[in-house]
Amino acid sequence: MSDTNDMLNDPEILRELIMDHYQYPHNHSLLKDAADYNSVHMASDSCIDDITVQSKIKDGKIEDIRFDGVACTISTASTSMMTDLLKGKSVAEAKEIIQQYFNMIDAKEYDPDVLEEAVAMKNVYKQANRIKCATIGWKAIDQMIEESEEKK
């Protein structure tokens, strides 16, 4: 059994990953002078989540991605994990990772190796009211990728 498999099945490790990304979120600040960045504001009507995600997508690559705002534990942690996963990836790679993440959240088949630490969100589907929290940042970057491709 691989380390990833052990990690996937240890609720304590999953909880620690989520809490670590919540308490110390990565890429958690917006740039004031962000002329070459896209920005999407997302808010939830069922939770405190109210975040803005910024990304710099250039030449088919996600050069930078960051976020800020007020959000619950699941939303903050999942968006933090997303920024780590997608920064530096090509748009094609990012789209595949996003698809795998949404498959996992929808309790469909997915590749845990592609998702790295984001597999910590694998049990969210069991709590329907948390799905929006776990996907809010991911939907923002998905929208920015689509917009960047429409501009071509």
C-alpha positions in Angstrom: 0.0 0.0 0.0 1.4 3.4 -1.0 1.8 6.4 1.3 -0.9 8.3 -0.6 -3.3 5.4 0.1 -2.4 5.4 3.8 -2.9 9.2 3.9 -6.3 8.9 2.1 -7.7 6.5 4.7 -6.4 8.2 7.9 -9.1 10.7 9.0 -6.7 12.3 11.4 -4.2 13.1 8.6 -7.0 14.5 6.4 -8.3 16.6 9.3 -4.7 17.9 10.0 -4.2 18.8 6.3 -7.5 20.8 6.2 -6.7 22.6 9.5 -3.2 23.4 8.4 -4.4 25.0 5.1 -7.2 26.8 7.1 -4.9 28.3 9.7 -2.0 29.0 7.4 -3.6 29.4 3.9 -1.1 29.5 1.0 -1.2 32.3 -1.6 -3.6 34.1 0.6 -3.3 37.8 -0.4 -4.5 39.7 -3.4 -2.2 42.0 -5.4 -3.3 45.6 -5.5 -1.5 46.3 -8.8 -2.8 43.4 -10.7 -3.5 44.8 -14.2 -2.4 41.5 -15.9 -4.5 39.4 -13.5 -8.0 38.1 -13.9 -10.2 38.3 -10.8 -13.4 36.5 -9.8 -15.5 37.3 -6.7 -17.5 34.4 -5.3 -20.0 34.5 -2.4 -22.2 31.8 -1.0 -25.7 32.4 0.1 -25.6 29.5 2.6 -22.2 30.2 4.3 -19.9 33.0 5.3 -17.8 32.4 2.1 -17.0 35.6 0.3 -13.8 35.3 -1.6 -11.9 36.8 -4.5 -9.6 34.6 -6.6 -6.9 36.3 -8.7 -5.0 34.5 -11.4 -2.4 35.3 -14.0 -2.9 33.1 -17.0 -0.4 33.7 -19.8 0.6 31.7 -22.8 -1.5 28.8 -21.8 0.0 28.6 -18.3 -1.2 29.6 -14.8 1.7 31.7 -13.7 0.1 32.8 -10.4 -3.1 32.2 -8.4 -4.1 33.7 -5.1 -7.2 34.5 -3.1 -8.5 36.5 -0.1 -11.7 37.1 1.7 -13.8 35.7 4.5 -14.4 32.0 4.3 -15.2 28.9 6.4 -12.6 26.2 7.1 -13.5 24.0 4.1 -13.6 26.8 1.7 -10.3 28.3 2.8 -8.5 25.0 3.0 -9.7 23.8 -0.4 -8.9 27.1 -2.1 -5.4 27.1 -0.5 -4.8 23.5 -1.7 -6.1 24.5 -5.2 -3.6 27.4 -5.5 -0.7 25.1 -4.6 -1.9 22.5 -7.1 -2.6 24.7 -10.1 0.2 27.3 -9.9 2.7 26.8 -12.6 0.5 24.2 -14.5 -0.5 24.5 -18.1 -4.2 25.3 -18.7 -4.6 21.7 -20.0 -3.1 20.2 -16.8 -5.2 22.5 -14.6 -8.4 21.6 -16.4 -7.7 17.9 -15.8 -6.9 18.5 -12.1 -10.1 20.6 -11.7 -12.1 17.8 -13.4 -10.6 15.2 -11.1 -11.4 17.4 -8.1 -15.0 17.9 -9.1 -15.3 14.1 -9.8 -14.1 13.5 -6.2 -16.5 16.0 -4.7 -19.4 14.4 -6.8 -18.4 11.0 -5.4 -17.4 9.8 -8.9 -14.2 8.0 -9.9 -11.1 10.1 -9.6 -7.3 9.9 -9.5 -6.0 10.7 -6.0 -2.4 11.1 -7.2 -3.4 14.0 -9.4 -5.0 15.8 -6.5 -2.2 15.5 -4.0 -3.2 17.2 -0.7 -6.6 18.2 -2.1 -7.7 14.5 -1.5 -8.3 15.8 2.1 -11.6 17.0 0.8 -12.7 13.5 -0.4 -15.4 13.0 2.2 -17.1 16.4 1.6 -19.7 14.7 -0.7 -21.2 13.2 2.5 -22.2 16.6 3.7 -24.3 18.2 0.9 -24.2 21.6 2.6 -20.3 21.7 2.4 -20.0 21.0 -1.3 -20.4 24.6 -2.2 -17.7 25.5 0.4 -15.3 22.9 -1.1 -15.8 24.1 -4.7 -16.2 27.9 -4.5 -12.5 28.7 -5.2 -12.3 25.9 -7.8 -15.3 27.3 -9.7 -13.6 30.7 -9.7 -10.4 29.5 -11.4 -12.5 27.3 -13.7 -14.3 30.4 -14.8 -11.1 32.3 -15.3 -9.6 29.5 -17.4 -12.7 29.5 -19.6 -12.5 33.3 -20.0 -8.8 33.1 -20.9 -9.5 30.5 -23.6 -12.4 32.6 -25.0 -10.0 35.6 -25.5 -7.8 33.6 -27.8 
